[in-house]
Amino acid sequence: MSKGFRKRLSLAHLAEGARLAIDALFAHRLRSSLVILGVSIAVATLMGMVAILSGLQAKIVAGKEAHHHHPFVLERAWTTRCP
């Protein structure tokens, strides 16, 4: 490959690529529909989890602001032995 060689992407190349993609979708309808279904389920699951976690975070923050007290903390009491 020479230094000055650059591959140009023209509108004809894009149209040909789109036509090949559509032909592949119609040639493999079941596989295409299963992939689309899987991606849709994954996106819906992700959106649901984000909504649940966002609501949980808002509930925790609202509960903490309502009580206005320090959280319960346990510490180990260090004792020294007298000989």
C-alpha angles and dihedrals in degrees: 000000000000123000095246096047114115124169111231121215109212132184089257091058091050092048091050091049092049091049092051091049093051091047090052091050092053093042092055103033098156095048092045093049092048091051091049090048092050094049091047092052091047093050092047091050092049092049091049093051092049090050092049094048092046091052091047091051091050091050093050093048092048091049093049093049092049095056099046094199136112118266120258110269128190120202130181113247111230114214129186123217121231112222 
